């Protein structure tokens, strides 16, 4: 298998081929002008080409050309025309070009310069973020310079670490992690994030990686239905042992370099669908994934994309999906997904189009987005959603078993009651809350904590909690649909718990 070129080297090679082939117009599409300038300069120095580079800020420079910097004013085309008439096999680069996608006096003058370059064997190169007027583009070839790929981002972070070695104590794991989280950013944006974080904190350690990556969302215009969710990296979650083990196994795959996955025809995990009993940790699992994988967490209100005006729903949906791709890698949380993608909503043309947009993105997006979608009534979801390749796995989250109830009781007792029960006490309490959901247990412990903290009654925590559990009606006795949910989950999904619940 051949060596894969970086985005920088691939663009350099393509531009070199175009110049030697005598292509009169080469359109380099990129928002990173300094990066393109480095490519052009390296070609001039490495290939012995005569290159003239123009920007309004720096005026005209000669790369490997016998000419001092020159002020051309605001219109460089007369100089380019004169140069092309007198010389052969020279390259003139317009680093400052705007509104090239429009039919205007400027683009028509540019077209005349391209005609001249064709007749005289020279090359005109334009650098712009936007596309070019179709009539002009027919005379040349377009090259897209993508944002720095993984290898380039690793080199960028390493270079920053070496230049700030007294203040930046990152190992290779931290370099790789930040390079992964910086996907989709320009060189300047990545460097600016690291510089501003260093100024703010004085020094950068492993603990600062997540905070640096979280700044990424400020670089893109927000959309109203995708919002960042604050989360703790030290989040503790009781139970769900099977789900945790699966996540730990998939973490390395999610963060693996794209080149490695492509070599073995693999793809990063897309996400999980969590189906199960209300109050048993489905929504909390999104926070758990973000915490375990040290990724930013976003909540996508899919219902909010629907709009009464024609075309607005599809526009808002695409806007949201584009934003999600921009802020990736991240964990994306969609709560009660059946409310937005239920089969009944697909009966309308708008519902069908939204479902189609979502499924296409879920299947084809190359961004590292790990989707955590929850559903209380899976029977309302369209069957297309369950096709392999859209979700990596479907988990069923059941009522906690005996050991899980003891674990969650111990966790919340330490947090809210500031006590550590003995194993015998936890076993007795776990037996007393049979049929309780995780949220039932959490609320009971916190109710007792409130009573003990804010009242004059001082009771033994074990006795107080035992009494409160006995007086509480659990969800399993108040929700008639739980039996049907459990029946579907046990037969159609992977158990999120290591403990089989038959209670």
Secondary structure, DSSP 8 states (H G I E B T S, - for coil): ------HHHHHHHHHHHHHHTT-SEEEEE-S-HHHHHHHHHHHHHHH--EEEEEETTTEEEEESSS---B--TT--HHHHHHHHHH-SSEEEEES----TTS--HHHHHHHHHHHHHHHHT-EEEEEESS---HHHHTTEEEEE--S--HHHHHHHHHHHHHHTTTTB---HHHHHHHHHHTTT--HHHHHHHHHHHHHHHSSB-GGGHHHHHHGGGGGS--BTTEEEE---TT----S-HHHHHHHHHHHHHHTS-HHHHHHTT-----EEEEEE-TTSSHHHHHHHHHHHHT--EEEE-GGGG--SSTTHHHHHHHHHHHHHHHH-SEEEEESSTHHHHBGGGGGSHHHHHHHHHHHHHHHH--S-EEEEEEES-GGGB-GGGGSBTTBSEEEEE----HHHHHHHHHHHIIIII-----HHHHHHHHHHTTT--HHHHHHHHHHHHHHHHHSS----HHHHHHHHHHH---GGGT-TTHHHHHHHHHHHSEESSSS----
